[in-house]
Amino acid sequence: MERLPRLKTSDHYPFQLLHVGTNDTAKNDFEQITADYVALGRRIKEFEAQVVFSSILPVEGKGLGRDRPIVEVNVEVNIEGEMTYSEREPDENQTISEVFILVGLSYLTRLQILLFLVFLVIYLVTLVGNLLIILLIKLNPSLHTPMYFFLLNLSFLEICYTSSVVPQLLAHLLVEQKTLSIAGCAAQMYIFTIMGLTECCLLAAMAYDRYIAICNPLHYRTIMSGQVCAQLVGASWTIGILVEVAQTTWIFSLPFCGSNRIHHFFCDIPPVIKRACTDTSKNQIVVLALSVLFIMSPFLLIILSYICIISTILKLPSVEGRRKAFSTCSSHLMVVTLFYGTALFTYLRPKSISTPEGDQLISLMYTVVTPVLNPIIYTLRNKEVKGAFRKTIGKSISSHNQRN
């Protein structure tokens, strides 16, 4: 990037033609070249200018193929705006039938190994933390209550949710060709979206459980019976599977053409839809409508539950009673804030403030960071879980000593 021209905020370019030297295109690192010049092209387009990159088109000799990065640059720079170059690009109408290239974090070339190590540690902590919660709930009868039944299902969801993205992300950080077959992309989207929507519904069920426990404690065991809890969890899974299987199947029934490069580190809905050949405005409206209906509806139920919960807590006569009542739902409230905060900002914010780099940063929050925080929140802030952990460790130590 040090060889690329620096732009001042006062500059204005109605049209810019930039010639790229053959020394640059002779390099083997095509992905880095593409990322660098795409960044420059998009910077110029921020000034409402049209931009086209040119290069020597060799006919024979060792220069063959050196123009390929520049062709890709022009497609990538202009595919999301006014099609200045790519309308004339022969590859624009070429159907994508085999693979996508996920170039999300390719611009961080020097940080690939560091990112791999950081994400690997976070992923392992996520797996261990959620598996530990599942085991503690299974092994301790004192945790066989509706709240911990929902928490067990949430931990299982988090394992599946993060495992649909992070292993593939880790693999791509170690290789130059960050490719993913269309079938693999579809499978990833199926799992990711199903787990995400199911978690939305499950968090609403957990909020309802806390509402009954605090606002109607005398009838809690009657209302939140084992059958009711199983039905709430089953309904969450059913809604997640039916809605997201239909939506993802619809998305991958669209024809994909032009550039097969996706500016993301996994197959999320918005960047994949951008690769469709047809007019996707109706599809995007449907995606937005589904997001509002099936993400906002559980969120509104959670908000209503907590309005009632807070109102009931404030009416309690003693400070200690209010503190204990709030402590039973504080962990759930923190998890809801983390999950819905990033989800709502990702899928419901205006496109005018959306950038590929910003989208990826937010996606890292809800695919990598949030899943590792959930078990930490539920273990460090929950006396019952910490007590069950100490009890389980004590039993293991005493059992080991007896054998010896």
matplotlib code that plots the C-alpha trace (Angstrom):
import matplotlib.pyplot as plt

x = [0.0, 2.9, 3.2, -0.4, -1.2, -2.4, -5.8, -6.7, -10.3, -10.5, -9.7, -12.5, -12.3, -15.2, -13.4, -10.1, -8.1, -5.2, -2.6, -1.0, 2.6, 3.6, 6.0, 3.0, 1.0, 4.0, 3.8, 2.5, 0.4, -2.7, -5.0, -3.0, -2.7, -6.4, -7.2, -4.8, -6.2, -9.8, -9.2, -7.8, -10.7, -13.3, -11.6, -11.8, -15.5, -16.2, -15.6, -18.5, -16.0, -15.9, -12.7, -11.2, -7.8, -5.9, -2.9, -1.0, -2.8, 0.0, -0.6, 2.3, 5.3, 5.8, 3.4, 0.4, -2.1, -0.6, -3.8, -6.0, -5.7, -6.6, -9.7, -10.7, -10.0, -12.3, -15.1, -14.8, -14.6, -17.6, -19.8, -21.6, -21.9, -22.5, -21.3, -18.7, -16.3, -17.8, -20.8, -18.3, -16.4, -17.0, -16.8, -19.7, -22.2, -20.2, -22.2, -20.5, -21.0, -18.2, -16.6, -16.7, -13.5, -13.8, -11.5, -12.8, -9.6, -7.1, -6.1, -4.6, -1.8, 0.8, -1.6, -2.9, -0.9, -1.6, -5.3, -5.3, -3.8, -6.1, -9.3, -8.1, -7.7, -11.1, -12.8, -11.2, -12.4, -15.8, -16.0, -14.6, -16.8, -20.1, -19.3, -18.5, -21.9, -23.6, -21.8, -22.4, -26.1, -26.3, -24.3, -25.9, -29.5, -29.7, -29.4, -32.3, -34.6, -36.3, -33.7, -30.8, -32.7, -32.8, -29.2, -28.1, -29.9, -28.3, -24.8, -25.4, -26.6, -23.6, -21.3, -23.1, -23.3, -19.7, -18.5, -20.4, -18.0, -14.8, -13.1, -13.5, -12.2, -9.1, -8.4, -8.6, -6.1, -3.5, -3.9, -3.7, -6.6, -9.6, -12.1, -15.4, -17.6, -21.1, -22.5, -20.2, -21.3, -25.0, -24.3, -22.6, -25.5, -28.1, -26.4, -25.5, -28.9, -30.8, -28.7, -29.0, -32.8, -33.3, -31.2, -33.4, -36.5, -34.7, -33.6, -37.3, -38.3, -35.7, -37.1, -40.5, -39.1, -37.6, -40.9, -42.8, -40.2, -40.2, -43.7, -45.6, -43.4, -46.1, -47.2, -43.8, -43.4, -46.9, -46.6, -43.0, -43.4, -41.0, -43.5, -43.9, -40.1, -39.7, -42.5, -40.8, -37.4, -39.1, -40.9, -37.7, -36.0, -39.0, -39.2, -35.5, -35.4, -38.5, -37.8, -34.1, -34.3, -36.9, -34.9, -31.5, -32.9, -34.5, -31.2, -29.2, -31.9, -30.7, -28.2, -24.7, -22.5, -19.7, -17.0, -16.9, -15.1, -17.1, -16.0, -16.5, -14.9, -18.0, -21.1, -23.5, -26.7, -26.0, -22.6, -23.9, -27.0, -24.8, -23.3, -26.7, -27.2, -30.9, -32.5, -32.4, -34.3, -37.4, -35.2, -33.6, -37.0, -38.1, -34.9, -35.5, -39.1, -38.1, -35.5, -38.0, -40.6, -38.5, -35.7, -37.8, -40.8, -38.7, -36.9, -40.2, -41.3, -38.0, -38.5, -42.1, -41.0, -38.3, -40.6, -42.8, -39.8, -38.3, -41.7, -42.2, -38.6, -39.1, -42.2, -40.3, -40.0, -36.4, -33.1, -31.8, -35.0, -34.6, -30.9, -31.6, -34.4, -32.4, -29.4, -31.5, -32.0, -28.9, -26.9, -29.6, -30.0, -26.3, -26.4, -29.5, -27.8, -24.7, -26.6, -29.3, -27.1, -24.8, -27.6, -29.9, -27.0, -25.9, -29.2, -31.4, -29.0, -29.1, -26.9, -25.5, -23.4, -22.4, -18.8, -17.2, -14.6, -17.2, -19.5, -16.7, -15.8, -19.4, -19.6, -16.5, -18.4, -21.4, -19.6, -16.4, -16.6, -20.2, -20.2, -17.1, -18.6, -21.8, -20.3, -18.1, -21.2, -23.2, -20.4, -18.7, -22.0, -24.0, -23.5, -25.4, -23.2, -20.0, -21.2, -22.0, -18.6, -16.8, -19.0, -18.2, -14.5, -14.6, -16.4, -13.8, -10.9, -12.4, -13.2, -9.7, -8.3, -10.4, -9.2, -5.6]
y = [0.0, 2.4, 2.7, 3.7, 7.4, 9.2, 11.0, 14.2, 14.7, 17.9, 16.0, 15.4, 13.0, 12.9, 10.1, 8.5, 6.1, 4.5, 2.5, -0.4, -1.3, -4.9, -5.1, -5.1, -7.6, -9.9, -10.6, -13.9, -12.5, -11.8, -11.6, -8.8, -6.9, -7.1, -6.0, -3.0, -1.7, -2.4, -0.3, 2.5, 2.3, 2.4, 5.4, 7.3, 6.3, 7.9, 11.2, 10.3, 9.5, 6.7, 4.7, 2.2, 0.5, -0.3, -2.6, -4.0, -6.9, -9.4, -11.6, -14.0, -14.7, -14.6, -11.7, -14.0, -13.8, -10.7, -8.7, -11.1, -9.2, -5.9, -7.5, -8.6, -5.2, -3.5, -6.0, -5.7, -1.9, -1.3, -4.3, -2.6, 0.8, 2.2, -0.5, 1.5, -1.2, -4.5, -4.0, -4.5, -7.2, -10.6, -12.4, -10.4, -12.7, -15.9, -18.1, -19.1, -22.9, -24.2, -22.1, -18.8, -17.1, -15.6, -12.6, -11.1, -10.9, -11.2, -7.6, -8.4, -10.4, -9.9, -10.8, -14.1, -16.3, -14.0, -14.0, -17.8, -18.2, -15.7, -17.2, -20.7, -20.0, -18.2, -21.2, -23.7, -21.7, -21.5, -25.2, -26.1, -23.5, -24.6, -28.3, -27.7, -26.0, -29.0, -31.5, -29.6, -29.4, -33.1, -34.3, -32.1, -32.8, -29.4, -27.8, -29.8, -26.8, -25.0, -22.2, -24.6, -26.8, -23.7, -22.9, -26.4, -26.0, -22.5, -23.9, -26.6, -24.0, -21.9, -24.8, -25.5, -21.8, -20.9, -24.3, -23.5, -20.5, -20.6, -23.9, -22.7, -19.3, -20.9, -23.0, -20.0, -18.0, -20.6, -20.9, -18.5, -19.9, -19.1, -21.0, -22.6, -24.7, -23.4, -26.5, -25.9, -22.2, -23.3, -25.8, -23.2, -20.7, -23.4, -24.2, -20.7, -19.2, -22.0, -21.8, -18.0, -17.9, -20.7, -18.8, -15.8, -17.8, -19.7, -16.4, -15.3, -18.6, -18.0, -14.4, -15.9, -18.4, -15.5, -13.6, -16.5, -17.0, -13.4, -12.2, -15.4, -17.4, -19.4, -21.0, -21.3, -25.1, -25.6, -23.3, -24.2, -27.9, -30.2, -30.6, -26.9, -26.4, -29.1, -27.6, -24.1, -25.5, -27.7, -24.6, -22.6, -25.3, -25.8, -22.1, -21.8, -24.8, -24.1, -20.4, -20.6, -23.8, -22.0, -18.7, -20.3, -22.7, -19.7, -17.7, -20.6, -21.1, -17.7, -17.8, -16.4, -14.8, -12.3, -12.2, -15.2, -13.2, -12.6, -9.8, -11.6, -14.4, -16.7, -17.1, -14.6, -13.7, -10.1, -10.7, -13.9, -12.2, -9.5, -12.2, -13.0, -12.1, -11.2, -8.2, -9.1, -6.1, -8.3, -10.9, -8.3, -7.0, -10.5, -11.0, -7.8, -8.7, -12.1, -10.4, -8.0, -10.7, -13.5, -11.5, -8.5, -10.5, -12.6, -9.4, -7.5, -10.5, -10.2, -6.4, -6.9, -9.7, -7.4, -4.5, -6.7, -8.1, -4.7, -3.4, -6.3, -6.1, -2.3, -3.1, -5.5, -4.0, -4.9, -3.9, -7.5, -8.9, -6.7, -7.6, -11.3, -11.1, -9.1, -11.4, -14.3, -12.6, -10.4, -13.1, -13.6, -9.9, -9.5, -12.4, -10.9, -7.5, -9.0, -11.2, -8.8, -5.7, -7.1, -8.9, -5.9, -3.6, -6.1, -6.9, -3.8, -0.8, 1.3, 0.3, 3.9, 3.3, -0.2, -1.0, -4.5, -4.0, -2.8, -5.7, -8.2, -6.6, -6.8, -10.4, -11.3, -10.0, -12.3, -15.4, -15.4, -13.1, -13.5, -17.3, -17.2, -14.6, -16.6, -19.4, -16.9, -14.8, -17.8, -19.3, -16.2, -14.5, -17.6, -18.9, -22.2, -23.0, -22.2, -24.3, -27.2, -26.9, -27.0, -30.0, -31.9, -31.2, -32.4, -35.6, -36.3, -35.7, -37.9, -40.6, -40.6, -40.7, -43.7, -45.6, -45.0]
z = [0.0, 0.5, -3.3, -3.8, -4.0, -0.8, -1.2, 0.6, 1.8, -0.3, -3.6, -6.0, -8.9, -11.4, -13.2, -12.4, -14.7, -12.8, -14.7, -12.8, -13.6, -14.6, -11.7, -9.4, -11.3, -11.7, -7.9, -6.8, -4.0, -6.2, -3.2, -1.5, -4.7, -5.2, -1.7, -1.9, -5.1, -4.2, -1.0, -3.2, -5.7, -3.0, -1.4, -4.7, -5.1, -1.7, -3.6, -6.0, -8.7, -11.2, -11.2, -13.6, -13.3, -16.4, -17.1, -20.0, -21.6, -22.6, -25.6, -25.2, -23.1, -19.3, -18.9, -19.5, -16.6, -15.0, -15.9, -13.8, -10.5, -12.2, -13.8, -10.4, -8.9, -11.4, -10.8, -7.0, -7.0, -9.2, -8.6, -5.6, -7.2, -10.7, -13.0, -14.9, -15.8, -14.9, -17.2, -20.0, -18.2, -19.9, -16.5, -15.1, -16.7, -16.0, -13.6, -10.4, -10.1, -7.9, -5.2, -3.4, -2.3, 1.2, 1.3, 4.6, 6.6, 3.6, 4.0, 7.4, 5.8, 8.5, 11.3, 10.0, 12.4, 15.4, 14.6, 14.2, 17.7, 19.3, 17.7, 18.4, 22.1, 22.2, 20.4, 22.8, 25.8, 24.3, 23.8, 27.3, 29.1, 27.5, 27.8, 31.5, 32.0, 30.3, 32.5, 35.7, 35.0, 34.1, 37.1, 39.8, 40.8, 42.5, 39.0, 37.5, 37.4, 34.5, 34.4, 34.1, 31.6, 29.3, 30.1, 29.1, 25.7, 25.3, 25.9, 23.3, 20.9, 21.5, 20.7, 17.4, 16.6, 16.9, 15.4, 12.2, 11.6, 13.6, 12.4, 8.8, 9.8, 11.5, 8.4, 6.1, 8.2, 7.5, 3.7, 0.8, -1.2, 1.1, -1.0, 0.1, -2.2, -2.8, -1.1, 1.9, 1.9, 1.9, 4.7, 6.8, 6.3, 7.2, 10.5, 11.4, 10.7, 12.3, 15.5, 15.5, 15.2, 17.7, 20.2, 19.7, 20.6, 23.5, 25.1, 25.0, 26.7, 29.3, 29.9, 30.3, 32.9, 34.9, 34.6, 36.2, 38.8, 40.0, 39.3, 40.1, 42.4, 44.2, 40.9, 39.4, 39.6, 38.3, 35.4, 34.4, 34.5, 32.7, 29.9, 29.4, 29.4, 26.8, 24.6, 24.8, 23.7, 21.0, 19.7, 19.6, 17.5, 15.2, 14.4, 13.8, 11.5, 9.5, 8.9, 8.2, 6.0, 3.8, 3.7, 3.0, 0.4, -1.3, -1.3, -2.8, -5.5, -6.9, -9.8, -8.8, -11.4, -11.8, -9.2, -6.8, -4.1, -0.9, 1.3, 4.5, 6.5, 6.4, 4.3, 5.9, 4.2, 3.0, 1.3, -0.4, -1.8, -3.3, -5.6, -7.2, -10.8, -10.5, -8.9, -5.2, -3.9, -3.2, -1.5, 0.7, 1.7, 2.6, 4.6, 6.4, 7.1, 8.5, 10.6, 12.0, 12.6, 14.0, 15.7, 16.9, 18.1, 20.7, 21.6, 22.3, 24.5, 26.4, 26.8, 28.1, 30.5, 32.0, 32.3, 34.5, 36.3, 37.1, 38.2, 40.6, 41.9, 42.7, 44.7, 47.1, 50.6, 51.4, 49.6, 50.1, 48.5, 45.5, 45.2, 45.3, 42.8, 40.4, 40.7, 39.4, 36.0, 35.7, 33.8, 31.3, 30.8, 30.1, 27.5, 25.9, 25.6, 24.0, 21.6, 20.5, 20.5, 17.8, 15.9, 15.7, 14.7, 12.0, 10.2, 10.9, 10.4, 7.3, 4.4, 4.2, 7.3, 6.4, 5.3, 4.7, 7.4, 9.9, 9.0, 9.7, 13.0, 14.2, 12.9, 15.0, 18.0, 17.7, 16.2, 18.3, 21.3, 22.5, 22.7, 24.9, 27.2, 27.9, 30.0, 31.8, 32.7, 33.9, 35.9, 37.5, 38.4, 39.5, 43.0, 42.3, 39.3, 41.2, 44.2, 41.8, 40.3, 43.7, 44.7, 41.5, 41.9, 45.5, 44.6, 41.9, 44.2, 47.0, 44.5, 43.2, 46.7, 47.6, 44.6, 45.7]

ax = plt.figure().add_subplot(projection="3d")
ax.plot(x, y, z, "-o")
ax.set_aspect("equal")
plt.show()
